[in-house]
Amino acid sequence: MDIFGKSSTVDHVIRRFDRLAKSGNYVFRGYSKQDELLPAILRDKKSYIKLESDFLKDFEKYGSNYFHATTPIDFMSYAQHFGIPTRLLDFTHNPYIALSFALYNPKGTNYIHDEDKEYFYIRYASLDDNLCAYSIKLNDDIYNSKFTRTDSLAVKACHCIDSVTDLFGKNIHNRSVKSSFDYEDIESGEKLEEKKKMRVILFIDPNQANQRIIMQQGLFMFPYTLGEEEHLKILKSNSKCIKIHKDLREELIHYLDVLGYNTFRLMPDLTSICEAVKRRNMDNLQKKKVIKTI
């Protein structure tokens, strides 16, 4: 674990991030408090777990006129993008994008974990040591079933979830789906079995299906368990953490802004831009108050 405390400088942080960008096949997640290591379906309300498939089906039923997706993973990413609690957990190939998201909100006082009051976090994981797929292969049987809507992305997304949970452990939906990963997209059979036993992280690198994923250089952790304790154990044991003290936030945000890593560009839609405008002006107001008190 790398800790950049009060006595650290922005140059120290930048050098560390440059080394990570150059030295390995890493992906990154930035967060400001530790409960953000949980996917939204776990973070918001525990009862959401039981509604996972219902959320996806209703999102398709009522929202399909407002987006265009061609694969189940792209469909799930749209659902998450617009506020549906899903199991997907955002990561990025770019450490500076992760840092931008980590620093987005200034520190407050209402935190469960004491160190959340002082630090922002970047968690990074090696794609070489974990699993990364571009797609999840569905068994042909689902296309031959008279009870399955073969045009439904929500149904296919649920089958993808079952495929993952079947491959790595208990199937939470108990549908006994015989779908499987396209092994060619992940690993050789022998290496896959070895990594399965190690309970590594599964990443899905989706199509560049929308502007947000493109700008964020995004991919997703696809949890194969929604048990909170087990999910965190899998994530933490297969990744490392960088802690950055809150006193470095302002200078780092300025540096990232010069490079073009800010919410106005990384979340290119009107709702996100309005939120970023509000956040930036609140930050500026707080700075003025601090200056007046000095």
Contacts in CASP RR format, 6 or more apart in sequence:
PFRMAT RR
TARGET T0000
AUTHOR 0000-0000-0000
METHOD contacts of the structure
MODEL  1
MDIFGKSSTVDHVIRRFDRLAKSGNYVFRGYSKQDELLPAILRDKKSYIK
LESDFLKDFEKYGSNYFHATTPIDFMSYAQHFGIPTRLLDFTHNPYIALS
FALYNPKGTNYIHDEDKEYFYIRYASLDDNLCAYSIKLNDDIYNSKFTRT
DSLAVKACHCIDSVTDLFGKNIHNRSVKSSFDYEDIESGEKLEEKKKMRV
ILFIDPNQANQRIIMQQGLFMFPYTLGEEEHLKILKSNSKCIKIHKDLRE
ELIHYLDVLGYNTFRLMPDLTSICEAVKRRNMDNLQKKKVIKTI
1 240 0 8 1.000
1 241 0 8 1.000
1 242 0 8 1.000
1 243 0 8 1.000
2 16 0 8 1.000
2 240 0 8 1.000
2 241 0 8 1.000
2 242 0 8 1.000
2 243 0 8 1.000
3 119 0 8 1.000
3 242 0 8 1.000
3 243 0 8 1.000
4 12 0 8 1.000
4 13 0 8 1.000
4 16 0 8 1.000
4 242 0 8 1.000
4 243 0 8 1.000
4 244 0 8 1.000
4 245 0 8 1.000
4 248 0 8 1.000
5 119 0 8 1.000
5 243 0 8 1.000
5 244 0 8 1.000
5 245 0 8 1.000
5 247 0 8 1.000
5 248 0 8 1.000
6 245 0 8 1.000
6 247 0 8 1.000
8 244 0 8 1.000
8 245 0 8 1.000
8 248 0 8 1.000
9 248 0 8 1.000
10 248 0 8 1.000
10 251 0 8 1.000
10 252 0 8 1.000
10 255 0 8 1.000
13 99 0 8 1.000
13 244 0 8 1.000
13 248 0 8 1.000
13 252 0 8 1.000
14 255 0 8 1.000
16 242 0 8 1.000
17 95 0 8 1.000
17 96 0 8 1.000
17 99 0 8 1.000
20 26 0 8 1.000
20 28 0 8 1.000
20 95 0 8 1.000
20 124 0 8 1.000
21 94 0 8 1.000
21 95 0 8 1.000
24 126 0 8 1.000
24 128 0 8 1.000
25 126 0 8 1.000
25 127 0 8 1.000
25 128 0 8 1.000
26 95 0 8 1.000
26 124 0 8 1.000
26 125 0 8 1.000
26 126 0 8 1.000
26 127 0 8 1.000
27 91 0 8 1.000
27 92 0 8 1.000
27 93 0 8 1.000
27 124 0 8 1.000
27 125 0 8 1.000
27 127 0 8 1.000
27 203 0 8 1.000
27 219 0 8 1.000
28 91 0 8 1.000
28 92 0 8 1.000
28 93 0 8 1.000
28 94 0 8 1.000
28 95 0 8 1.000
28 97 0 8 1.000
28 98 0 8 1.000
28 122 0 8 1.000
28 123 0 8 1.000
28 124 0 8 1.000
29 37 0 8 1.000
29 89 0 8 1.000
29 90 0 8 1.000
29 91 0 8 1.000
29 92 0 8 1.000
29 98 0 8 1.000
29 122 0 8 1.000
29 123 0 8 1.000
29 124 0 8 1.000
29 221 0 8 1.000
30 36 0 8 1.000
30 98 0 8 1.000
30 99 0 8 1.000
30 101 0 8 1.000
30 102 0 8 1.000
30 120 0 8 1.000
30 121 0 8 1.000
30 122 0 8 1.000
30 123 0 8 1.000
31 37 0 8 1.000
31 101 0 8 1.000
31 102 0 8 1.000
31 120 0 8 1.000
31 121 0 8 1.000
31 123 0 8 1.000
32 102 0 8 1.000
32 103 0 8 1.000
32 104 0 8 1.000
32 105 0 8 1.000
32 107 0 8 1.000
32 116 0 8 1.000
32 120 0 8 1.000
32 121 0 8 1.000
33 111 0 8 1.000
33 112 0 8 1.000
33 113 0 8 1.000
33 116 0 8 1.000
34 112 0 8 1.000
34 113 0 8 1.000
34 116 0 8 1.000
34 121 0 8 1.000
35 43 0 8 1.000
35 112 0 8 1.000
36 43 0 8 1.000
37 89 0 8 1.000
37 123 0 8 1.000
37 232 0 8 1.000
37 235 0 8 1.000
37 236 0 8 1.000
38 89 0 8 1.000
38 228 0 8 1.000
38 231 0 8 1.000
38 232 0 8 1.000
39 85 0 8 1.000
39 86 0 8 1.000
39 87 0 8 1.000
39 88 0 8 1.000
39 89 0 8 1.000
39 221 0 8 1.000
39 223 0 8 1.000
39 226 0 8 1.000
39 231 0 8 1.000
40 48 0 8 1.000
40 80 0 8 1.000
40 83 0 8 1.000
40 85 0 8 1.000
40 86 0 8 1.000
41 48 0 8 1.000
41 49 0 8 1.000
41 52 0 8 1.000
41 85 0 8 1.000
41 86 0 8 1.000
41 87 0 8 1.000
41 226 0 8 1.000
42 48 0 8 1.000
42 49 0 8 1.000
42 87 0 8 1.000
42 226 0 8 1.000
42 227 0 8 1.000
42 228 0 8 1.000
42 231 0 8 1.000
43 85 0 8 1.000
44 85 0 8 1.000
45 85 0 8 1.000
48 55 0 8 1.000
48 85 0 8 1.000
49 172 0 8 1.000
49 226 0 8 1.000
52 86 0 8 1.000
52 87 0 8 1.000
52 158 0 8 1.000
52 161 0 8 1.000
52 226 0 8 1.000
53 154 0 8 1.000
53 158 0 8 1.000
53 161 0 8 1.000
53 173 0 8 1.000
55 79 0 8 1.000
55 84 0 8 1.000
55 85 0 8 1.000
55 86 0 8 1.000
56 75 0 8 1.000
56 76 0 8 1.000
56 79 0 8 1.000
56 84 0 8 1.000
56 86 0 8 1.000
56 154 0 8 1.000
56 157 0 8 1.000
56 158 0 8 1.000
57 152 0 8 1.000
57 154 0 8 1.000
57 155 0 8 1.000
57 158 0 8 1.000
59 78 0 8 1.000
59 79 0 8 1.000
59 82 0 8 1.000
59 84 0 8 1.000
59 154 0 8 1.000
60 75 0 8 1.000
60 152 0 8 1.000
60 153 0 8 1.000
60 154 0 8 1.000
61 154 0 8 1.000
67 78 0 8 1.000
67 82 0 8 1.000
67 210 0 8 1.000
69 75 0 8 1.000
69 77 0 8 1.000
69 78 0 8 1.000
69 153 0 8 1.000
69 209 0 8 1.000
70 207 0 8 1.000
70 209 0 8 1.000
71 135 0 8 1.000
71 153 0 8 1.000
71 206 0 8 1.000
71 207 0 8 1.000
71 209 0 8 1.000
72 136 0 8 1.000
72 153 0 8 1.000
72 156 0 8 1.000
72 157 0 8 1.000
72 159 0 8 1.000
72 160 0 8 1.000
73 135 0 8 1.000
73 136 0 8 1.000
73 157 0 8 1.000
73 160 0 8 1.000
73 204 0 8 1.000
73 206 0 8 1.000
73 207 0 8 1.000
73 220 0 8 1.000
74 206 0 8 1.000
74 207 0 8 1.000
74 209 0 8 1.000
74 210 0 8 1.000
75 153 0 8 1.000
75 154 0 8 1.000
75 156 0 8 1.000
75 157 0 8 1.000
76 86 0 8 1.000
76 88 0 8 1.000
76 157 0 8 1.000
76 160 0 8 1.000
77 88 0 8 1.000
77 206 0 8 1.000
77 209 0 8 1.000
77 210 0 8 1.000
77 213 0 8 1.000
77 220 0 8 1.000
78 209 0 8 1.000
78 210 0 8 1.000
79 86 0 8 1.000
80 86 0 8 1.000
80 88 0 8 1.000
80 90 0 8 1.000
81 210 0 8 1.000
81 212 0 8 1.000
87 161 0 8 1.000
87 222 0 8 1.000
87 223 0 8 1.000
87 226 0 8 1.000
88 204 0 8 1.000
88 220 0 8 1.000
88 221 0 8 1.000
88 222 0 8 1.000
89 220 0 8 1.000
89 221 0 8 1.000
89 223 0 8 1.000
90 216 0 8 1.000
90 218 0 8 1.000
90 220 0 8 1.000
91 98 0 8 1.000
91 125 0 8 1.000
91 203 0 8 1.000
91 218 0 8 1.000
91 219 0 8 1.000
91 220 0 8 1.000
91 221 0 8 1.000
92 98 0 8 1.000
92 216 0 8 1.000
92 217 0 8 1.000
92 218 0 8 1.000
92 219 0 8 1.000
93 217 0 8 1.000
93 218 0 8 1.000
93 219 0 8 1.000
94 216 0 8 1.000
94 217 0 8 1.000
94 261 0 8 1.000
95 122 0 8 1.000
95 124 0 8 1.000
96 256 0 8 1.000
96 259 0 8 1.000
96 261 0 8 1.000
97 216 0 8 1.000
97 217 0 8 1.000
97 261 0 8 1.000
97 266 0 8 1.000
98 122 0 8 1.000
98 124 0 8 1.000
99 122 0 8 1.000
99 244 0 8 1.000
99 252 0 8 1.000
99 256 0 8 1.000
99 261 0 8 1.000
100 253 0 8 1.000
100 256 0 8 1.000
100 261 0 8 1.000
100 262 0 8 1.000
100 263 0 8 1.000
100 266 0 8 1.000
101 266 0 8 1.000
102 120 0 8 1.000
102 121 0 8 1.000
102 122 0 8 1.000
102 244 0 8 1.000
103 120 0 8 1.000
103 244 0 8 1.000
103 249 0 8 1.000
103 252 0 8 1.000
103 253 0 8 1.000
103 256 0 8 1.000
104 263 0 8 1.000
104 279 0 8 1.000
105 279 0 8 1.000
106 246 0 8 1.000
106 249 0 8 1.000
106 283 0 8 1.000
106 286 0 8 1.000
107 116 0 8 1.000
107 117 0 8 1.000
107 118 0 8 1.000
107 246 0 8 1.000
107 249 0 8 1.000
108 117 0 8 1.000
109 117 0 8 1.000
111 117 0 8 1.000
115 243 0 8 1.000
117 246 0 8 1.000
118 245 0 8 1.000
118 246 0 8 1.000
119 243 0 8 1.000
119 244 0 8 1.000
119 245 0 8 1.000
119 246 0 8 1.000
120 243 0 8 1.000
120 244 0 8 1.000
120 246 0 8 1.000
120 249 0 8 1.000
121 241 0 8 1.000
121 242 0 8 1.000
121 243 0 8 1.000
121 244 0 8 1.000
122 241 0 8 1.000
122 242 0 8 1.000
122 244 0 8 1.000
123 235 0 8 1.000
123 239 0 8 1.000
123 240 0 8 1.000
123 241 0 8 1.000
123 242 0 8 1.000
124 239 0 8 1.000
124 240 0 8 1.000
124 242 0 8 1.000
125 201 0 8 1.000
125 203 0 8 1.000
125 238 0 8 1.000
125 239 0 8 1.000
125 240 0 8 1.000
127 203 0 8 1.000
129 200 0 8 1.000
129 238 0 8 1.000
130 195 0 8 1.000
130 200 0 8 1.000
130 201 0 8 1.000
130 202 0 8 1.000
130 203 0 8 1.000
130 238 0 8 1.000
131 186 0 8 1.000
131 187 0 8 1.000
131 192 0 8 1.000
131 195 0 8 1.000
131 200 0 8 1.000
131 201 0 8 1.000
131 202 0 8 1.000
131 203 0 8 1.000
132 186 0 8 1.000
132 202 0 8 1.000
132 203 0 8 1.000
132 204 0 8 1.000
132 205 0 8 1.000
132 219 0 8 1.000
133 181 0 8 1.000
133 182 0 8 1.000
133 185 0 8 1.000
133 186 0 8 1.000
133 202 0 8 1.000
133 203 0 8 1.000
133 204 0 8 1.000
133 205 0 8 1.000
134 185 0 8 1.000
134 204 0 8 1.000
134 205 0 8 1.000
134 206 0 8 1.000
135 182 0 8 1.000
135 185 0 8 1.000
136 160 0 8 1.000
136 163 0 8 1.000
136 164 0 8 1.000
136 179 0 8 1.000
136 181 0 8 1.000
136 182 0 8 1.000
136 204 0 8 1.000
137 163 0 8 1.000
137 179 0 8 1.000
137 180 0 8 1.000
137 181 0 8 1.000
137 182 0 8 1.000
137 185 0 8 1.000
138 156 0 8 1.000
138 159 0 8 1.000
138 160 0 8 1.000
138 163 0 8 1.000
138 179 0 8 1.000
139 177 0 8 1.000
139 178 0 8 1.000
139 179 0 8 1.000
139 180 0 8 1.000
141 178 0 8 1.000
142 148 0 8 1.000
142 150 0 8 1.000
142 155 0 8 1.000
142 156 0 8 1.000
142 159 0 8 1.000
142 177 0 8 1.000
142 179 0 8 1.000
143 150 0 8 1.000
148 155 0 8 1.000
149 155 0 8 1.000
158 173 0 8 1.000
158 175 0 8 1.000
159 175 0 8 1.000
159 177 0 8 1.000
159 179 0 8 1.000
160 179 0 8 1.000
161 172 0 8 1.000
161 173 0 8 1.000
162 171 0 8 1.000
162 173 0 8 1.000
162 175 0 8 1.000
162 177 0 8 1.000
162 179 0 8 1.000
163 177 0 8 1.000
163 179 0 8 1.000
163 180 0 8 1.000
163 181 0 8 1.000
164 181 0 8 1.000
164 202 0 8 1.000
164 222 0 8 1.000
164 224 0 8 1.000
165 171 0 8 1.000
165 172 0 8 1.000
165 173 0 8 1.000
165 224 0 8 1.000
165 225 0 8 1.000
166 177 0 8 1.000
166 179 0 8 1.000
166 180 0 8 1.000
167 180 0 8 1.000
167 181 0 8 1.000
167 196 0 8 1.000
167 224 0 8 1.000
168 196 0 8 1.000
168 199 0 8 1.000
168 202 0 8 1.000
168 224 0 8 1.000
168 225 0 8 1.000
169 224 0 8 1.000
169 225 0 8 1.000
170 225 0 8 1.000
171 177 0 8 1.000
172 226 0 8 1.000
181 192 0 8 1.000
183 189 0 8 1.000
183 192 0 8 1.000
186 192 0 8 1.000
187 195 0 8 1.000
199 233 0 8 1.000
199 234 0 8 1.000
199 237 0 8 1.000
199 238 0 8 1.000
200 234 0 8 1.000
200 238 0 8 1.000
201 221 0 8 1.000
201 234 0 8 1.000
201 235 0 8 1.000
201 238 0 8 1.000
201 239 0 8 1.000
202 221 0 8 1.000
202 222 0 8 1.000
202 223 0 8 1.000
202 224 0 8 1.000
203 219 0 8 1.000
203 220 0 8 1.000
203 221 0 8 1.000
203 222 0 8 1.000
204 219 0 8 1.000
204 220 0 8 1.000
204 221 0 8 1.000
204 222 0 8 1.000
205 218 0 8 1.000
205 219 0 8 1.000
206 213 0 8 1.000
206 218 0 8 1.000
206 219 0 8 1.000
206 220 0 8 1.000
207 213 0 8 1.000
208 214 0 8 1.000
211 268 0 8 1.000
211 269 0 8 1.000
212 266 0 8 1.000
212 267 0 8 1.000
212 268 0 8 1.000
212 269 0 8 1.000
215 265 0 8 1.000
215 266 0 8 1.000
215 267 0 8 1.000
215 268 0 8 1.000
216 266 0 8 1.000
216 267 0 8 1.000
221 235 0 8 1.000
223 231 0 8 1.000
223 234 0 8 1.000
225 231 0 8 1.000
225 234 0 8 1.000
244 252 0 8 1.000
250 287 0 8 1.000
253 262 0 8 1.000
256 262 0 8 1.000
262 276 0 8 1.000
263 272 0 8 1.000
263 273 0 8 1.000
263 275 0 8 1.000
263 276 0 8 1.000
263 279 0 8 1.000
264 273 0 8 1.000
264 276 0 8 1.000
267 273 0 8 1.000
267 276 0 8 1.000
END
